[in-house]
């Protein structure tokens, strides 16, 4: 999803929740500022649906919650809220929350040219502070490429790059799948063409 800063005064978290209930579109909330979320490309939507379908089939009737881009995440120890494309939490502390989850073990962001730098940088730094998060998956919508930021047991983050023909392992939910499952039948469009269409 694409975020753009709104021209609005700083809000408290309470004001943000009350204000967003009256809006037609979703807004992320970072350091008192709100950012409007806009839609992505056809590939973006199709990729997100494939992940959600795959995760739902894998996790079945277990105790995990799979969220799409409508499920807000609260940052641990901060009053910041984002809407990732896909999230999975299996933490009991998230079972009673009605407005957001706080302890996802897996977050997936489908990249677009306008958000890639933020998803790899500032947004990852927000998410990385979560002690429960194990896997942060960045998925290209313009080429067959997926980058996995995985937190090892010692707390160190490593980046694993996947390309066409690879198998991807998500230890957070004990799932291994072929990258081809995500990209089957999609027409890849390069970043320059996407930017010209925007």
Residue pairs with C-beta under 8 A, 6 or more apart in sequence:
1 26
1 37
1 38
1 39
1 40
1 69
1 83
1 85
1 115
2 37
2 38
2 39
2 40
2 112
2 114
2 115
3 28
3 35
3 36
3 37
3 38
3 115
3 118
4 35
4 36
4 38
5 33
5 34
5 35
5 36
6 27
6 33
6 34
6 35
6 36
8 33
8 34
10 32
10 33
11 19
11 29
11 32
11 33
11 34
12 32
13 29
13 79
13 81
16 27
16 29
16 34
16 81
17 99
19 34
20 26
20 27
20 29
20 34
25 36
25 37
25 38
26 36
26 37
26 69
26 70
26 83
27 34
27 35
27 36
27 37
28 34
28 35
28 37
28 81
28 82
28 83
29 35
29 79
29 80
29 81
30 80
30 81
30 82
30 126
31 80
37 69
37 83
39 45
40 110
40 112
40 141
41 112
41 141
41 189
41 194
43 141
43 142
43 186
43 187
43 188
43 189
44 85
44 110
44 112
44 141
46 186
47 110
47 139
47 141
47 182
47 183
47 186
48 68
48 69
48 85
48 86
48 108
48 110
50 181
50 182
51 85
51 86
51 108
51 139
51 182
52 66
52 68
52 86
54 175
54 177
54 181
55 66
55 86
55 88
55 173
55 175
56 66
58 173
58 175
59 66
59 88
59 173
62 90
63 90
63 92
63 95
64 88
64 89
64 90
64 173
65 71
65 88
65 89
65 90
65 94
65 95
65 101
66 86
66 87
66 88
67 73
67 84
67 86
67 87
67 88
67 89
67 101
67 104
68 85
68 86
69 83
69 84
69 85
69 86
70 83
71 83
71 87
71 100
71 101
72 81
72 82
72 83
72 99
72 100
72 101
73 81
73 82
73 83
73 84
73 87
73 100
73 101
73 102
73 104
73 107
74 80
74 81
74 100
74 101
74 102
75 81
75 82
75 102
75 126
75 127
75 129
75 130
76 102
76 103
76 129
76 130
76 131
76 132
77 129
78 126
78 129
80 126
81 100
82 123
82 126
84 104
84 107
84 108
84 109
85 108
85 109
85 110
86 106
86 107
86 108
87 101
87 104
87 106
87 107
87 108
88 104
88 105
88 106
88 172
88 173
89 101
89 103
89 104
89 105
89 132
90 105
90 173
91 101
91 102
91 103
91 104
91 105
91 132
93 102
93 103
94 101
94 102
94 103
94 104
102 130
103 130
103 132
104 130
104 132
104 133
105 132
105 133
105 134
105 135
105 172
105 173
106 133
106 134
106 135
106 136
106 137
106 170
106 172
106 173
107 127
107 133
107 135
107 136
107 137
108 137
108 139
109 115
109 119
109 123
109 136
109 137
109 138
109 139
110 139
110 141
111 119
111 138
111 139
111 140
111 141
111 142
112 141
112 194
113 142
113 191
113 194
113 195
113 198
114 198
116 138
119 138
120 138
120 147
124 136
124 149
127 133
127 136
128 136
128 149
128 151
128 157
133 151
133 172
134 150
134 151
134 171
134 172
135 148
135 149
135 150
135 151
135 170
135 171
135 172
135 173
136 148
136 149
136 150
137 146
137 147
137 148
137 149
137 170
138 146
138 147
138 148
138 149
139 146
139 182
140 146
142 188
142 189
142 190
142 191
142 194
143 188
143 190
144 163
144 164
144 179
144 183
144 188
145 161
145 162
145 163
146 161
146 162
146 168
146 179
146 182
147 159
147 160
147 161
147 162
148 159
148 160
148 162
148 168
148 170
149 157
149 158
149 159
150 157
150 158
150 159
150 160
150 171
151 157
152 158
162 168
162 179
163 179
164 179
164 180
164 183
165 179
165 180
166 178
166 179
167 176
167 177
167 178
167 179
168 176
168 177
168 178
168 179
169 175
169 176
170 176
